[in-house]
Amino acid sequence: MLATGIVPPVLAALLAAGAMLLFKVLTVQQAYQGISWSTVLLVAGMIPMSTAITKSGAGEIVATLLVDAVGGAGPTAILVALFVLTAVFGQLISNTATALVVIPIALSAAEQLGVSAQPLLMTVCVAAAAAFLTPVATPANMMVMGPGDYRFGDYWKLGAPLMALFFLVAVLVVPLVWRF
């Protein structure tokens, strides 16, 4: 259902979760235990912050600074700036929270430049997904830290080359698929 777009993604997820309970793949208790409540609370807390960034004009102010700093170099320079901004924040706070914070900035930047928001938003998504350099960047990184006996600096060994790859995708491939 999700791949075909027959129903909205949220409904597809809820139907899939319901089917897992109905067909006893999981018990209600197992499903409840599988929820990362810290992630739910973080995202729930960041949604109003994202709204506040948009409604207060803070996103527009940051976007203006971004456009003034690199906008003259063209929309690709904005992609680079958005990638760097998102990637840095994404290593310090949850990647989902980072996307929620940077999306209003990307929308304002697209509007100020008079370009399509699609490549800017996809660049934010790619950069937010590049949460490889720290264990706090995403719950999966934190989950494997203890069992894998990893140290904070271990994440850079494979994370830096992956970050470079994601950067190339965001700056070179995204504009080919989603035109300015």
Secondary structure, 3 states (H helix, E strand, C coil): CCCCCCCCHHHHHHHHHHHHHHCCCCCHHHHHHCCCHHHHHHHHHHHHHHHHHHHHCHHHHHHHHHHHHHHHHCHHHHHHHHHHHHHHHHHHCCHHHHHHHHHHHHHHHHHHHCCCHHHHHHHHHHHHHCCCCCCCCCHHHHHHHCCCCCCCCHHHHHHHHHHHHHHHHHHHHHHHHCCC
